[in-house]
Amino acid sequence: MAVKVAGRYGGRVIATARRRLARGGALALAGLAVLVGGTATGPRAARADGIMLIEAGAFWMGSDTDSPDEAPLHRVYVRDFWLDRHKVTNREYARFLEARGLRSAEGLPYHDLDDPDARIVRSGPGFAARPGFEDHPAVEVTWVGARDYCLWRGRRLPTEAEWEKAARGADRRRYPWGDEPPTDDRAVVGRPYGATDRGDRRPAGAGPGGVQDLLGNLREWTSSAYRPYPYRADDGRESAPLEAGRVVRGASHDDPLDALRVTIRRLSSYDEGRGGLAHGHHHTGFRCATSEDLGGR
């Protein structure tokens, strides 16, 4: 799979979509309704800045040899999309809280600010990342907070199929980097509780599309409702109501090594107390995606 980089990490972008349009093809672009500073606007343009193009194609999703909820192994087609190269950091998420406050339009919290595991604190009238954790991936972010942060940036959460495509590519690999066992230069895993690290220090662990830190450090929120496989984007799991449980993908810094695989999926349900979507966790972060063509920006 070709790696195409946008923004400060690459210096230039190869506009795949534009070549397709020149050949008479068509590209479907997804519009997003967002709130900026609490004011309704039209779609806010996503900007290419440290985000990777994952090219369209079919891939093998799931597993017949691991947990039953990962079965069956099946083919899924995913359209072109762009995925953040790194997880959202505490510094970045603090800026969002500065702009939007602590609660969503539904009145649900964006962040467990009072949790002792939180890495963002009040700073005067606003918010700031704790010193030393500014560039670590953001923890204690609720699913609602992850959803609205991505919308605030003109993006969205990835589906679980998009997440696995970015991590797995087309060759059924077990880890983003291939089939070799995890090592410290590939993934942040097997560490004590709370021992996260920066997500940009292990390029050897990148997936086939160049996305880094997909396994280890923190698990990641997705947009997908938790439903059995086979995965189908048109069966309602991508348009589920807020109370539907969501899929969490990946593995955390304090997960055991046997939890590291690109097919692992977990349920976070709305009504399970502090395990629900309206609460953050020390082991779960997120990154954003978009279907908008970012070529040439």
URJORA-V891190 format. One record per pair of residues at least 12 apart in sequence whose ideal C-beta (glycine too) atoms are under 6 Angstrom apart, sorted by the first residue. I is the first residue (numbers start at 1). J is the second residue. D is the distance in whole Angstrom. If there is no record, write none. Layout:
i: <I:I>
j: <J:J>
d: <D:D>
This chain:
i: <1:1:1:3:4:6:6:6:7:7:7:9:13:13:13:15:15:17:17:18:27:29:30:31:34:37:44:45:46:46:46:46:47:48:48:50:51:51:52:52:52:52:52:53:54:54:54:54:54:55:56:56:58:58:59:59:60:60:61:61:61:61:62:62:62:63:66:70:74:76:76:78:78:78:81:81:81:82:82:83:83:83:83:84:84:85:85:86:86:86:86:87:87:87:87:87:88:88:89:89:90:90:90:90:90:90:90:91:91:93:94:94:94:94:96:96:97:98:98:104:104:108:108:109:110:110:111:111:111:111:112:112:112:115:117:117:118:119:119:135:136:136:137:137:137:137:138:139:140:141:142:142:142:143:143:143:146:146:150:155:155:156:157:157:158:158:159:159:159:160:160:160:160:161:162:163:163:164:166:166:166:167:167:167:168:169:174:176:176:176:177:182:182:185:185:186:186:186:187:187:187:188:188:188:189:189:190:191:191:193:194:195:196:196:199:199:214:215:215:215:216:217:218:218:218:219:219:219:219:219:220:220:220:221:222:222:224:224:225:225:225:226:226:226:243:245:245:246:247:248:248:248:249:252>
j: <169:208:209:210:53:48:51:294:48:49:50:50:48:295:296:295:296:293:295:295:293:292:291:43:151:99:154:154:154:155:290:292:297:294:297:85:82:84:83:85:209:210:211:82:81:83:165:166:209:80:79:80:75:77:165:170:73:172:74:76:164:231:74:229:263:263:263:263:230:161:231:161:162:165:162:289:291:290:294:158:166:211:289:287:288:211:212:199:200:212:213:137:199:213:285:287:138:286:135:138:119:120:129:133:134:136:138:129:134:138:120:127:128:129:149:152:127:126:127:144:148:144:278:142:142:145:140:141:145:280:140:279:280:140:140:282:140:133:139:198:196:198:199:217:218:285:285:282:280:280:278:279:280:221:246:277:221:286:288:288:290:289:222:223:222:289:223:224:238:222:224:247:249:231:289:222:249:262:207:209:211:207:214:262:262:208:261:207:214:215:205:257:260:202:204:202:204:205:205:215:216:216:217:253:216:260:257:253:254:254:282:253:217:253:213:217:250:250:251:260:251:253:252:284:285:248:250:252:283:284:249:250:286:286:247:249:237:247:237:240:244:245:247:267:270:267:269:268:265:266:268:284:265:283>
d: <5:5:6:4:4:3:5:5:5:3:5:5:6:5:6:3:5:4:5:5:6:6:4:5:4:6:4:6:4:5:4:5:6:4:4:5:5:5:6:5:5:5:5:5:6:6:6:5:5:6:5:5:5:5:5:5:6:5:6:4:5:6:6:5:6:4:6:5:4:5:5:6:6:5:6:5:5:5:6:6:5:5:5:4:5:6:6:5:6:6:6:4:5:6:5:5:5:6:5:6:5:6:4:5:6:6:5:5:4:4:5:5:5:5:5:6:4:5:6:5:6:5:5:6:6:3:6:6:6:6:4:6:4:5:6:4:5:4:6:5:5:6:5:6:5:4:5:5:3:5:6:6:5:5:6:4:5:4:4:4:4:6:6:4:6:4:5:5:6:4:4:5:6:5:6:6:5:6:5:5:5:5:5:4:5:3:5:4:5:6:5:6:5:6:5:6:5:4:5:5:3:4:4:5:4:6:6:5:6:5:6:6:6:5:4:6:6:6:5:5:6:5:6:6:4:5:5:5:6:5:5:5:5:4:5:6:5:5:4:4:4:4:5:4:5:5:4:5:5:4:5:6:6:4>
